[in-house]
Amino acid sequence: MVSRVIPVDPFDLVIFGGTGDLARRKILPGLFRRYCAGQMPEEARIVGAARSALSSEDYRALVAESVREVSGGRACEDGTLDGFLARLDYVRIDARGSDGWEDLAALMRPEMVRAFYFSVGPGLFGDLAERIHLHGMASELARIVVEKPFGHDLASARELNATLAAHFDEGQIYRIDHYLGKETVQNLMAIRFGNMLFEPLWNSQYVDHIQITVAETVGVGGRGEYYDTAGAMRDMVQNHLMQLLCLIAMEPPAKFDPDAVRDEKLKVIRALDPVEPHHIVRGQYLAQDGEHPGYREAVNDPRSRTESYIALKTHVSNWRWAGTPFYLRTGKRLVARSSVINVMFKDAPHSIFGQEAGRHANVLSIRLQPNEGITLQVTIKEPGPGGMRLVDVPLDMTFAEALGPDGEDPPDAYERLIMDVIRGNQTLFMRGDEVEAAWAWTDPIIAGWQSRGEVPKPYDSGSTGPGDADLLMKRDHRAWRGIKP
Ligand code: NAP
C-alpha cells in the first residue's frame, strides 16, 4: 500500500537547541525524511539556533553528519541531502541574552507559517517565549512546540502554562508527547472508532483488565542527573502511559477534531481514582556483570530513593470502566524493549467444551515498539484428530508487513508531529488542562511514598522488574503478559 504524501504549506521552522541531542537524532533526520518524501515545499526553511559559535555552513556540516549517521547513508546518495541542507540556516542565540534575536527576526518571512521548536531544557521555555514575543515574531501564524518535561508537579506546570499563555494563545502551543505520533497509537483510535467489532465490547462487561507496559533495556545513561530528580513516575507515567490510558479508555469523541478528542481524554484523567499505597511497586535496577552500573551508581547517589521502575493499579471511575482495573508498568534495564497495551477480555461465560479444554480468553495486543502492530489472540481448535482441544493463536497485523510501501518504514513519530504543527492540527498534542490534570493525579501519589519514606525495591538488570510487581497481579488472580521484544 503506497502512502499518500500531501505537501504542507511553506514554513519557517526555528529549532532552538538545534545542535542538541534531540535535534540531531530525531528532529532533523525526521525533517530530512519528510523532505525525501516530497512533503516539504521548495520554500520551506529550517533555522537552527543555539549558543555555539557556528556559521550556517558549519551547521549544515553538523546536520549532514547527523542525518548520515541516523539514516545509515541510505537516503543520501543522489544529492537529496544537499537539497535538504540548502534549506538550513543557523543563528547564534542565547535564550537568556539579547544577541542574535534581531538576526533571527530578520530571517522570518511574513505571511508564512512559523514554528518555534523548543528543543532545550525546560528552564528556558519562558525566556524563549518572551523573546519571540518581544522581537515581534509571535504573529498569528506563529506556533511553539514544547518538549517534555512539562513541569515537575502541578504547581510548576501551572506556572509554565501561565508563562506561555502570556505570549501565545493555547491554539498556538503544541506540547509534544512523541508517543501520540506513533502509527499504532493513532491506529488505536482507528480500530476503536472505525470498526463496529470492538466498541460494543470495550467496557467492564467484557474487558477483564488492561495492561500498559513500557519497558526499556537501557539505563539512565547520560541523563542520570535529570532522571534522579524525576523518576519513572514523572518521566514516563505522568505523560506517555497516561496518554495511552486516555486513548484506550476515552469515550468516542463526536468528531476527530483537536478539542473534541482532548475533551474526552481530559474526562478520563479526571475520572482516575487515587492510587492506594499497596497498589504501587517501585524499583531500582542493580548492576549487571560488573559491566553496567546499577541505578544508584549511575546517578552518583548511593542513597537515592528515585524509582527506575514503577508498576501500579488504578481505576477509571465511570460507567464504562467501573470494576475494570488498569495496570501500568514501566522501567529501565528490563529484559526487552517493548511498549505494548494488552486489552484482556473476560473468559467466555460458559465453556461447552468442558474443563479439560482449559480457560481461554481473547487478548488484543497493541504494540507500539518495536515492530508496531496489532495482534488479536483468538481461541481455535487445535488441528488434528483426538478430540476437541483448544489452542490460542494470534491474528497478527504487523504494520511494516501490512502497510509499508514497498518495505519502507512508516514515518517516525517526530516527523508526523512536526508536519502536524505546520498544518496547525493539535489533535495529537496535549492541551494545558490535560497536563495539569495529569499532575493533579500524580502529585499525591508521589507525596504519599515520600511521606512514608519508602525505598524502591532492587531488581536485577535484564529481569521483568521487582518480584512485588508480580504479587500485585497475583493478589488479583492475574498475571502480567511477558515482556517480549
Ligand atoms: P541537549 O543535547 O543538552 O541539547 C540542548 C540544546 O540547547 C543544545 O543545542 C544547546 O546548545 C542548547 N542550549 C542550551 N542552553 C541554551 C541557551 N541558553 N540558549 C540557547 N540554546 C541553548 O538536550 P536534548 O537531549 O537535545 O534535549 C532538549 C529538550 O528535549 C529537553 O527539554 C529534553 O528534556 C527534551 N527531550 C529530549 C529527548 C532526547 O531523546 N534527547 C527526548 C525527549 C525530550 P548550546 O550549548 O550550543 O547553546
Boltz pocket constraint, residues with backbone or C-beta under 6 A from the ligand:
constraints:
  - pocket:
      binder: B
      contacts: [[A, 16], [A, 17], [A, 18], [A, 19], [A, 20], [A, 21], [A, 22], [A, 23], [A, 49], [A, 50], [A, 51], [A, 52], [A, 93], [A, 94], [A, 95], [A, 96], [A, 118], [A, 119], [A, 120], [A, 121], [A, 122], [A, 124], [A, 147], [A, 148], [A, 149]]
      max_distance: 6.0
